[in-house]
Every structure is written in structure tokens, then in C-alpha cells.
Amino acid sequence: MELNPLQVFLMVATEGSFSRAAEKLLRTQPAVSLALQRLELELGEKLIDRSGKELLLTDAGRSALDFARRFESLERELENSLAELRDNSAGRLTVGANESTTLYLLRHIERYRALHPKIKVTVRRSMGSKIPNELLDGNLELGVISYDPGDDRIRSKVIYTDAIALVVSPRHRLARRKSVSIADLAEENFIAHNVMSPYRDVVIHEFQARKIPLRMDVDMPTIESIRKMVQDNQGVAFLPRMCVEQEIEQKLLREVRVKEMNIERKIRLVYPTRRALSHAARAFLEIVG
């Protein structure tokens, strides 16, 4: 391994002797002298006056010594910081997710925080359709989406299998029904999510295939706003079941099964195939199994 010239200079200046510096560095004295000569040549300044019995630092040498000590301190800080990253006692994890897929992360984040409380976790709101490109561009390290990206450059791991549920208000005419057919929904007003998704397309296709009208007179930007309108009996909606589980349990909403529709919603954790992941991201992958 080559000697670090600045480290050599610091040792010579501290020990006041080439021979003692060589012993400390486990190198020969000629190797230490050569390393120091190279540093002086690179800087264009004499750092040590060798003319007397004792080694004396020149003005340039005293200035260089100050910087050498600061570099040594920074090197120790870097080593400590990298060690903390390796044992997951420091670092940052950023995951891209949209409004609904964030919910599927919560239990994993709780476990992750319990194991690695010093890692800062950020869930960045991103459009599901754009997450694969953000991963490939290096803007995200991990992402959560509800579809198969179908790209060899991206790996995906299914972390949850959900379903699309038809929900109505407890006051709705269908609230006491356990199941209905698509034909029973021909006159209903659907509150739609105005974010495009494969599941929206599946629902539309099922209605079209049976020549049943699908009235979507209201488009809302968030699941929360859709949920509120359905609770107020302003219409019905197809929503991810996890997003309405609590409201169903509290009887604020009712779930009604649609006989012809059994739509699974697979939630996937995605990450680049060829790019190395940080220690924090690898630890998260271990958590989700």
C-alpha cells in the first residue's frame, strides 16, 4: 500500500524524526523520506528544514501541519460515519409512493424504525406511473407501486395483496345487500379517482364488456375526498380495501361484493436492478422479506 504523503508529513512533524516516523508507519526510513520529498515537490514548498541537528518546520510546514491535522480528523469522521451506515445506526431512507400505496408501507416502516431508530425515513409523494423512471434516473432508491413495471431494469417484490372493494354509505339502498351484480349498478353515480391506474381501467372494461353504463359524474383528486363523499351518500366508489378497512369496521361505510368482479391489487416494492443500494435500503428489503 502506498504511503499517504500528508500522513507521512504529520508523523514526521509529530515525532521530530524520520526514523521514529518510519517505525510508527511500519515503513523504511528511505520510503518515508521519499514520500515527504514528493509532497514538497507537489506543493512547491519546503516543509521541513533538515539543515540542523533537529528537524524544524518552515512557515509553509507549520501551515501544512495545521491542514494535515484537520484532514486526519476529517478522515476519522468519515470512517466513523461509514461505520454507522454499515451497522444502520445512521443514514437516510427515501421511498416514493402515492397516496394509497403509502398505507401499505406503514406496518413495514414501524418494524424498520423499531430495529433502526436512527435512520431518517422519508416517504416522498410520487405519481405511481412515474416511479419507475424516477428509480432509473436516480431520484429514488425504492418505490411502491400497484402494478408490474414490466421492465428488466427494475426488480419488484410483492409486499401486499389487496382487493378493490365497492363501498357505499350505510344509508344507501344497497347497504343491506351482501352482494350485487354489475347490472344492479347501472343507475349508480360513481365517485371516481382522477388519477389514472390499471384498476380503474379494469373496472371500466368490466362494465363495457357487459354493456352496463358506468356513470362517473364526479372525479376527485384524493381517496380521502372520495371516502367522505361516499359516507355522505353522494355516490358509491371502488376503492382499495385497505384504504377503507377502518371505516368499514366502524360502520361508516359498507362493503358490497360485486359478483362478476374479484379484482386483486398487488402492491410491489420496486428498486433498480443494476444499481447498488444503500445500507439503509438493503435493511428495508430484509424487513419486507
Stockholm file with secondary structure:
# STOCKHOLM 1.0

chainA/1-289         MELNPLQVFLMVATEGSFSRAAEKLLRTQPAVSLALQRLELELGEKLIDRSGKELLLTDAGRSALDFARRFESLERELENSLAELRDNSAGRLTVGANESTTLYLLRHIERYRALHPKIKVTVRRSMGSKIPNELLDGNLELGVISYDPGDDRIRSKVIYTDAIALVVSPRHRLARRKSVSIADLAEENFIAHNVMSPYRDVVIHEFQARKIPLRMDVDMPTIESIRKMVQDNQGVAFLPRMCVEQEIEQKLLREVRVKEMNIERKIRLVYPTRRALSHAARAFLEIVG
#=GR chainA/1-289 SS CCCCHHHHHHHHHHHTCHHHHHHHHTSCHHHHHHHHHHHHHHHTSCCEECSSSSCEECHHHHHHHHHHHHHHHHHHHHHHHHHHHHTTSSCEEEEEECTTHHHHHHHHHHHHHHHCTTSEEEEEECCGGGHHHHHHTTSCSEEEESSCCCCTTEEEEEEEEEEEEEEECTTSTTTTCSEECGGGGTTCEEEEESSCCHHHHHHHHHHHHTTCCCEEEEEESCHHHHHHHHHTTSCBEEEEHHHHHHHHHTTSSEEEEETTCCCEEEEEEEEESSSCCCHHHHHHHHHHC
#=GC SS_cons         CCCCHHHHHHHHHHHTCHHHHHHHHTSCHHHHHHHHHHHHHHHTSCCEECSSSSCEECHHHHHHHHHHHHHHHHHHHHHHHHHHHHTTSSCEEEEEECTTHHHHHHHHHHHHHHHCTTSEEEEEECCGGGHHHHHHTTSCSEEEESSCCCCTTEEEEEEEEEEEEEEECTTSTTTTCSEECGGGGTTCEEEEESSCCHHHHHHHHHHHHTTCCCEEEEEESCHHHHHHHHHTTSCBEEEEHHHHHHHHHTTSSEEEEETTCCCEEEEEEEEESSSCCCHHHHHHHHHHC
//
